[in-house]
């Protein structure tokens, strides 16, 4: 296991609107799930705070409404 992988944390990010699954790579490989309530939930690994801020900047730059950012503990990891 690489140092970056070992130090990474799992995050769940909820945004308003449905995102296509094809955007997963653009969002750093995060898994994207659309919910019936009109939200999308993205789940994936972040290596450090710089990577987290970069992902949040992408969300901001395309005009998505950020609902929640949650770091998952090891029991919640998907």
trRosetta pair geometry for C-beta under 8 A, 3 or more apart (Angstrom, degrees):
i j d omega theta_ij theta_ji phi_ij phi_ji
1 5 5.1 -123 -173 86 88 122
1 6 5.1 106 130 -63 119 94
2 5 4.6 91 58 9 84 103
2 6 6.8 -149 94 -7 42 89
3 6 5.6 -57 -146 37 31 113
3 7 6.2 15 161 -7 67 112
4 7 6.2 -67 -145 45 26 100
4 8 6.4 43 153 -47 63 101
4 47 4.7 -18 -170 -136 94 129
5 8 5.6 -41 -148 6 32 120
5 45 7.6 16 -137 157 64 155
5 47 7.8 -48 -73 -106 31 96
7 47 6.5 57 89 -164 96 69
7 48 7.1 14 123 -71 120 84
8 45 4.3 40 154 178 135 111
8 46 6.1 161 -157 77 87 32
8 47 4.7 -48 -94 -98 92 51
9 45 7.0 152 77 -150 27 68
9 46 5.8 -24 63 61 79 87
9 71 5.5 -9 151 -152 131 109
9 72 7.6 161 168 53 83 66
10 43 6.9 14 -177 -175 100 87
10 44 7.1 -153 -142 123 70 17
10 45 5.6 -45 -92 -93 61 65
10 46 7.8 136 -116 15 15 77
10 71 7.2 117 82 -165 53 60
10 72 4.3 -41 98 56 106 113
10 76 7.2 -162 92 95 131 87
10 77 4.5 146 -1 -114 161 87
10 78 7.1 156 -166 24 145 72
11 43 7.2 -171 93 -141 48 50
11 44 6.6 -16 56 66 81 58
11 45 7.6 127 14 -120 80 18
11 46 5.2 24 -5 -6 126 120
11 52 6.9 129 -53 -116 163 104
11 69 6.6 -15 -171 -169 118 83
11 70 6.8 149 -159 80 67 46
11 71 5.5 -41 -101 -103 77 55
11 72 6.6 -174 -98 2 20 87
12 41 6.2 -10 -170 -172 98 101
12 42 7.2 155 -157 81 47 49
12 43 5.0 -10 -104 -99 76 86
12 68 7.6 0 109 110 89 103
12 69 7.8 159 84 -156 52 38
12 70 4.7 -14 60 64 95 100
12 72 5.8 79 -16 -49 101 110
12 76 8.0 -77 -23 143 127 126
13 30 7.4 -24 34 -158 113 157
13 41 7.4 152 78 -158 44 51
13 42 4.6 -16 61 61 96 101
13 43 7.7 -177 21 -74 66 41
13 55 7.4 -154 -37 137 164 125
13 56 8.0 -155 -128 -89 142 76
13 59 7.3 -122 162 -73 140 151
13 66 7.4 -54 -172 -141 99 92
13 68 7.1 -178 -149 92 41 59
13 69 5.3 -1 -109 -108 83 71
13 70 7.7 -175 -76 25 41 66
14 39 5.4 2 -170 177 100 131
14 40 7.3 162 -150 83 54 45
14 41 5.3 -21 -98 -102 78 73
14 42 7.8 -175 -78 20 30 71
14 66 7.8 103 85 -168 59 54
14 67 4.1 -57 106 69 102 115
14 68 4.4 28 37 45 111 93
15 19 7.1 51 72 -32 126 122
15 39 6.7 154 79 -159 38 79
15 40 5.4 -13 61 59 90 93
15 42 7.2 24 3 -4 106 109
15 59 6.2 -147 -93 -149 137 119
15 64 4.5 -2 -168 165 135 127
15 65 6.3 136 -165 74 74 53
15 66 5.8 -42 -105 -104 81 44
15 67 6.1 179 -103 5 22 92
16 38 6.6 5 -160 129 72 99
16 39 6.0 -57 -110 -106 39 73
16 64 6.7 168 53 -173 72 75
16 65 3.8 8 24 62 122 113
16 67 6.1 119 -45 -48 76 109
17 38 6.7 -16 -86 168 26 81
17 39 7.4 30 31 -122 29 34
17 40 6.3 -29 90 -5 57 108
17 64 6.3 -122 40 -132 126 90
17 65 7.3 118 -7 31 102 91
18 34 4.2 31 -135 -129 96 129
18 38 6.9 -91 -39 -153 85 47
18 39 8.0 82 -74 105 57 10
18 40 5.7 125 -130 -62 35 105
19 23 5.1 -79 170 45 110 143
19 32 5.1 -92 88 -166 113 142
19 34 6.9 -172 41 -77 57 95
19 40 4.4 43 13 -112 97 173
19 42 7.5 0 50 -66 148 107
19 64 7.9 -8 -70 -105 117 139
20 23 5.4 111 71 -12 76 97
20 32 7.6 59 103 100 27 150
21 24 5.9 -7 178 -27 59 113
21 32 5.5 -173 -113 66 51 110
22 25 7.7 -35 174 18 52 98
23 26 4.9 -58 -164 44 67 117
23 27 5.8 51 141 -10 88 107
23 32 6.2 53 69 -34 95 161
24 27 6.1 -72 -149 49 28 98
24 29 6.2 27 156 -144 90 27
24 30 6.0 -144 -148 71 71 55
24 31 6.5 10 -128 -108 122 29
24 32 5.4 -134 -79 -3 85 105
25 28 7.9 105 -176 -21 30 6
25 29 6.4 24 -113 -77 46 55
26 58 7.3 171 148 -173 91 145
27 30 4.4 -57 118 33 112 114
27 32 7.1 98 46 -62 146 112
27 42 5.9 -80 146 -150 152 146
27 44 7.5 150 126 15 97 150
27 55 6.5 69 -160 -143 77 101
27 58 6.7 -177 -107 103 71 147
28 44 6.3 158 101 116 98 152
28 46 7.7 52 124 -97 156 70
28 51 7.1 104 -123 -177 157 107
28 55 5.9 -62 1 -92 136 113
29 44 5.8 143 98 -144 76 143
29 45 7.8 -15 88 42 115 85
30 42 4.2 35 147 -180 137 104
30 43 6.2 148 -165 66 88 26
30 44 3.5 -114 -107 -10 69 136
30 55 7.7 93 -34 -144 137 136
31 42 6.9 156 76 -154 46 54
31 43 5.0 -20 57 61 100 86
31 44 6.1 154 8 -64 69 89
31 78 7.3 -94 41 101 145 137
32 40 5.7 -8 -167 -177 95 118
32 41 7.6 151 -154 78 46 44
32 42 5.3 -16 -98 -99 70 81
33 40 6.8 154 79 -159 41 65
33 41 4.9 -18 63 60 96 93
33 42 7.8 177 22 -79 68 34
33 43 7.5 11 5 4 109 106
34 39 7.6 164 -154 94 54 41
34 40 5.2 -34 -99 -101 62 81
35 38 7.2 -34 83 37 84 25
35 39 4.7 1 46 65 120 84
35 40 7.0 -171 7 -90 82 27
35 41 6.3 65 -35 -13 113 103
39 67 6.4 -33 -130 3 128 157
43 72 7.7 30 -145 -20 103 144
43 78 5.4 32 144 36 147 137
46 51 4.9 173 -163 100 83 115
46 52 4.8 55 -174 -71 151 84
46 55 6.9 -96 -105 1 116 143
47 51 4.9 85 45 -1 84 154
48 51 5.4 101 54 10 64 100
48 52 7.3 -119 108 -4 37 92
49 52 5.3 -52 -147 36 39 116
49 53 6.3 37 156 -18 69 103
50 53 5.9 -55 -148 37 30 108
50 54 6.4 34 151 -23 63 107
51 54 5.5 -51 -148 34 32 117
51 55 6.5 33 154 -19 64 103
52 55 5.9 -56 -153 35 31 109
52 56 6.4 27 152 -15 65 108
52 69 7.9 94 -170 -171 112 139
53 56 5.6 -55 -145 40 34 111
53 57 6.2 40 153 -24 66 103
54 57 5.7 -52 -150 32 30 114
54 58 6.8 34 150 -21 62 100
55 58 5.7 -49 -155 29 35 113
55 59 6.8 37 148 -18 64 102
56 59 5.5 -49 -152 34 38 115
56 60 6.4 39 149 -18 66 104
56 66 7.2 23 -146 -97 90 149
56 69 7.2 -20 -92 -83 116 146
57 60 5.5 -52 -147 39 35 113
57 61 5.9 37 155 -25 68 108
58 61 5.7 -54 -140 35 29 112
58 62 6.6 11 165 -4 63 106
59 62 6.8 -71 -153 42 23 94
59 64 4.8 -77 -170 59 78 121
59 66 5.7 78 137 -75 138 103
60 63 7.7 37 175 -71 34 25
60 64 7.5 -84 -73 49 21 77
60 66 7.5 -26 -71 -31 73 121
66 69 7.0 -10 -176 -39 118 96
72 76 3.8 -128 -165 94 103 116
72 77 5.6 143 117 -75 126 54
72 78 7.6 -12 138 -10 175 80
73 76 5.4 84 53 15 64 102
73 77 7.7 -97 106 -32 35 82
74 77 5.6 -26 -152 -8 40 118
